[in-house]
Amino acid sequence: MSSQQRKQVILGAYLGGVNHHTAWWDPQAGSQIEFDSFEHTARTAERGKFDFFFLAEGLALRERAGQVFDQDIIGRPDTFTVLASLAAVTEHLGLAGTINATFNEPYELARQFATLDQLSGGRAAWNVVTSFDAFTGQNFRRGGYLDSSQRYERAEETLALVRELWDSWRSDDIVADKDSGRFLARPDAGEFAFHGSHFDVSGKFTVPRSPQGRPVILQAGVSPQGRDFAAGNADAIFSPYGDLPDAVEFYRDIKARAVAAGREPGEIKILPSASFVLGTSEADAIEKYRDIRNQQVTGQTALILLEQIWNRDLSAYDPEGPLPDIAPDPEAPPIIQGKAFIHQDRFATVERLRAVAESKKLTLREVVIDQFERGPIVGTAQQVAEKIDSFVQNDGSDGFIIGSHLVPTGLDEFVDEVVPLLQDRGALRADYEGTTLRDNLGLAIPAEREKASAR
Amino acid sequence: MSQAAVVARTSSEGAGGFAADTARSRVVLEQEYRLMTSTFPLHLAVALDGAGWHPAAWREPHSRPSELFSASYWTDLVTTAERGLLDFVTIEDSLSVPTAHPFGPVDNSVDQVRARLDAHLVAARLAPVTRNIGLVPTVTTTHTEPFHVSKAVATLDYTSRGRAGWQVKVSASALESGQFGRRSIPELSEQDRESIVAGVLPDFVRDLFDESAEAADIVRRLWDSWEDDAEIRDVAQRRFIDRDKVHTIDFEGKYLSVRGPSITPRPPQGQPVVTALAHQRVAYELAARAADLVFVTPPGAEQVAPIIGEVNAAQERVGRRGEALRVYADVVVFLDADGESGQDRLDRLDALSGNEYRSDAYIFAGSVSALADLLIAWQEKGIDGFRLRPGVAVDDLDAISGRLVPELQNRGVFRTEYPQENLRGVLGLPTDVPNRYAAGTPAA
């Protein structure tokens, strides 16, 4: 089959860490902080012809009732630093990181991503997130809190300004002609000015234009406002949907919104994240998965996950007993801090959990195991390859961001066993064709500013 | 230049004694010299800045101006420095494009390098391709968040396996604040500029230094916010960390407040090496409060001892305890090359840029042998080490590693291999750094 005809599966690799999914108790588990772990995962992903490596971020240690979590991994490195170091040990792999736009100013973000893009030869990507919780704010000058309408406004302005900075240089601005002594093509290379309601800045940006034009933008958003923001601004969006019907609806919706924003449907890629469990047979894989889930969700972890919903101290409840019979307390100060959690409606969630417990006859811990994770892709290598490929071919997504519960070697078996099958199906490149992340993703290099700038 | 000549002459008179003897007795004399020299070995580092410190450096035949923003250029520079067994490289940075004068506005000239990368990320990119050399990027404090700076340098310490440092720098320019946008810093008046050059800082600049010391204190406290053995991985008890060994810092200063703890565990060195460039009293005090190592700029041999005296006085004034500040002298170097003297190279570069090159640091132009004389002479006056600023990065760095270092080795004053230690160890700083938050450690 020609790989030109078949829709290509985009693959990202994430390295787990700070959550209860990462099996630090496994004898094969390595460090979540030493560079060796990142290097191993990134090299493995590149061996598997992945599009990019992805690193999440957190800016405060998680706490429960004023004490840092101790039952699962805490502690992580600085995203930018790890990605820049990984640029030295990889050649083609995109280097994507979450960086919070709230606790950084656009100028420094633009500069750091532009530098990463230069140092990696055009392989940088930014997953733009914002958060305005006062708990994390205690670690920063910015501190504070913004209500949600202001958050999107500030996020929009941040991205507009960052692009203004990235576009302030043209690709032909550096002449560097030793004989004539001309270094710059024009005196105003890098010049920028932005006057918004959140930012009012001007000057000269220090980093020349990237080999891929500018870094790739990743986004996550499920609310209508968030979807529009992503559809208008992002090169790829994280999809929360792992089931095909929901995923297809999301996929169509985002592509339609992108078209409404004046873009081509192919200009935005849709990527759910997924873990995987491989077995010698389907039954073996399911058994392994049950075993992993059972270890991930201890009684203590189950109680903490429920405390996020109840916002009450549930430590007196028996994890092997029924769900707490009390109502959630949305008004109390948060019992869990430093963890992104969307409290859509605590009461409705509790009602849903109770209904599941009732109908499936589950204990408190069993409810958490059943309800608190979208299932990973489970099966033989053949089945996992088939599931990934058909999900993508049916427009459930444009690919997946793959991670393992085992750090750092968990991705190895995926690359050894599943990747060749995806390649056989013509759904994954046999080798890299370009040099930049935009090349990997099939995204065009953004147009440059006209030479005779309007300003 | 006259001072350079004076120093070089003075030193070569001293070295003349060696030259007059036979080769064999020279070896004996050198051994005696080593015994006499309490500060052996000599410490040597380089400061990297774009194509070099001379504004016309990019036009030299070996320079690679179109690659200044690529990883391969920086990799070649740092591996050259590592071949010379140097202590560390610093990487210059500022939030604005390089300007002709440190506090001046950006002019519209097109004949100079007017771009630069983020130095910290350059250092991070270099970490996996080097093994022994220290990596000391400049990271400014005025607009950045100490929480970010702390975890960034800590992570560099992880990715370099114990070779991270940090050059603290204040951003006192209206230019940078106008680009960053969070706060407004006034344009310096002509009078302010003259006053800074004369060594007296305007009040707002003094405050920025004070704030910078707070930022550095926060950075250091966050490095200590995890004890080394906080991660216990106790599978039986299902406890990943001992939470009693992870501490909030609850810092409430005059300018900044940060709660902590860091998200990043204590870095391999415990406390990565903090450095600062200083020219006068307020900056010496910042270094004395915040740094392990200070870069100073004696204009000549005679000023070495007085400057060390000022650094010592600053340490006393701020009540510094523990290790004394290490003092490295900055020297800009233009070394003799094949068929062209350092002075001729400098003259030619000045002709290209249209201005006589000036620097805050002493400018040396000459042979590696005369430079070796100078370094040894200054070291005898109490300097712990040197940070050479290559006038032309590719050429002068090559000369430093390829000719100056062998010269110093022949004289028995420079190491012939890297010690198997982290950067602190290479610098002679204690490698076992007490954690201020650990039980039983006296509160810092």
Contacts between the chains, C-beta under 8 A, distances in Angstrom:
chain1	res1	chain2	res2	distance
A	24	B	233	6.3
A	24	B	240	6.0
A	25	B	233	7.9
A	25	B	235	4.5
A	25	B	238	7.2
A	33	B	158	6.4
A	33	B	264	7.3
A	33	B	265	5.7
A	34	B	158	6.4
A	35	B	127	7.8
A	35	B	128	7.4
A	35	B	158	5.4
A	35	B	159	4.4
A	35	B	161	7.3
A	39	B	128	7.3
A	58	B	263	5.8
A	59	B	147	7.2
A	59	B	263	6.5
A	60	B	263	6.9
A	61	B	246	7.1
A	61	B	261	6.0
A	61	B	263	6.1
A	67	B	243	5.8
A	68	B	241	7.3
A	68	B	243	5.1
A	68	B	246	5.4
A	68	B	261	7.3
A	69	B	240	8.0
A	69	B	243	8.0
A	70	B	239	5.1
A	70	B	240	6.1
A	70	B	241	5.1
A	70	B	242	7.3
A	70	B	243	4.5
A	71	B	238	5.3
A	71	B	239	6.4
A	71	B	240	6.5
A	72	B	240	5.7
A	73	B	240	5.5
A	74	B	240	6.7
A	74	B	241	6.1
A	74	B	246	7.7
A	75	B	226	7.1
A	75	B	231	6.9
A	75	B	241	7.5
A	75	B	263	6.7
A	75	B	264	6.5
A	75	B	265	4.6
A	76	B	263	5.6
A	76	B	264	6.7
A	77	B	151	7.2
A	77	B	154	7.7
A	77	B	155	4.1
A	77	B	158	6.0
A	77	B	159	7.9
A	77	B	264	5.7
A	78	B	148	7.4
A	78	B	151	4.3
A	78	B	152	4.6
A	78	B	154	7.2
A	78	B	155	3.9
A	78	B	264	6.5
A	80	B	120	7.7
A	80	B	121	6.1
A	80	B	124	7.4
A	80	B	152	6.7
A	81	B	120	7.2
A	81	B	121	7.4
A	81	B	124	4.6
A	81	B	151	8.0
A	81	B	152	5.3
A	81	B	155	3.8
A	81	B	156	5.4
A	81	B	159	6.2
A	82	B	124	7.8
A	82	B	155	6.2
A	82	B	159	6.6
A	84	B	121	4.3
A	84	B	122	7.8
A	84	B	124	3.6
A	84	B	125	4.8
A	85	B	124	4.8
A	85	B	125	6.7
A	85	B	127	5.1
A	85	B	128	5.5
A	85	B	159	3.8
A	87	B	71	6.7
A	87	B	125	5.5
A	88	B	71	7.2
A	88	B	75	8.0
A	88	B	125	5.5
A	88	B	126	7.4
A	88	B	127	7.2
A	88	B	128	4.1
A	88	B	129	5.3
A	89	B	128	5.3
A	103	B	145	6.5
A	103	B	147	7.9
A	103	B	148	7.7
A	104	B	145	7.4
A	104	B	148	7.2
A	105	B	143	7.1
A	105	B	180	5.7
A	105	B	181	6.3
A	105	B	182	5.7
A	106	B	181	7.8
A	107	B	95	7.1
A	107	B	179	5.3
A	107	B	180	5.0
A	107	B	181	6.7
A	108	B	95	7.6
A	108	B	143	7.3
A	108	B	144	6.6
A	108	B	180	7.2
A	111	B	95	7.5
A	111	B	118	5.4
A	112	B	118	5.4
A	112	B	121	6.3
A	115	B	117	4.4
A	115	B	118	4.0
A	115	B	121	4.6
A	115	B	122	7.2
A	116	B	121	5.9
A	118	B	69	4.8
A	118	B	70	6.8
A	118	B	71	7.8
A	118	B	117	6.0
A	119	B	70	7.7
A	119	B	71	4.7
A	119	B	74	8.0
A	119	B	117	7.0
A	119	B	121	6.3
A	119	B	122	6.8
A	119	B	125	4.4
A	120	B	71	7.5
A	121	B	70	7.6
A	121	B	71	7.4
A	138	B	257	7.8
A	138	B	258	7.4
A	138	B	259	3.9
A	139	B	145	7.9
A	139	B	147	4.5
A	139	B	258	5.5
A	139	B	259	5.8
A	139	B	260	6.7
A	140	B	145	5.3
A	140	B	147	5.9
A	140	B	258	7.5
A	141	B	145	6.1
A	141	B	182	7.6
A	141	B	256	6.7
A	142	B	145	7.7
A	169	B	115	7.7
A	174	B	65	7.8
A	174	B	66	6.2
A	174	B	115	7.3
A	176	B	58	6.8
A	176	B	65	3.7
A	176	B	66	4.3
A	178	B	58	7.4
A	178	B	59	4.5
A	178	B	60	7.8
A	178	B	61	7.7
A	178	B	63	7.5
A	178	B	65	7.0
A	181	B	56	7.9
A	181	B	59	6.2
A	181	B	111	4.8
A	181	B	352	6.7
A	182	B	110	5.6
A	182	B	111	6.3
A	183	B	58	6.5
A	183	B	65	6.7
A	183	B	110	6.2
A	183	B	111	5.9
A	183	B	112	5.9
A	183	B	113	5.8
A	183	B	114	6.9
A	184	B	110	4.2
A	184	B	114	5.9
A	185	B	110	7.5
A	186	B	110	7.1
A	187	B	108	3.8
A	187	B	109	7.2
A	187	B	110	5.4
A	188	B	108	7.4
A	189	B	114	7.1
A	189	B	115	7.8
A	190	B	97	6.4
A	190	B	114	7.2
A	190	B	115	6.7
A	199	B	181	5.4
A	200	B	181	6.2
A	201	B	178	6.5
A	201	B	179	5.7
A	201	B	180	6.9
A	201	B	181	3.9
A	202	B	178	6.0
A	202	B	179	7.2
A	203	B	96	6.6
A	203	B	106	7.8
A	203	B	175	6.2
A	203	B	176	8.0
A	203	B	178	5.3
A	203	B	179	3.6
A	204	B	96	6.8
A	204	B	97	4.9
A	204	B	106	5.6
A	204	B	114	7.3
A	204	B	179	7.6
A	205	B	97	7.9
A	205	B	179	7.8
A	206	B	95	7.5
A	206	B	96	6.7
A	206	B	97	5.0
A	206	B	115	5.6
A	206	B	116	5.0
A	206	B	117	7.6
A	207	B	69	7.1
A	207	B	115	6.5
A	207	B	116	7.6
A	207	B	117	6.1
A	207	B	118	7.6
A	208	B	69	5.5
A	208	B	115	5.2
A	298	B	238	5.9
A	300	B	238	7.0
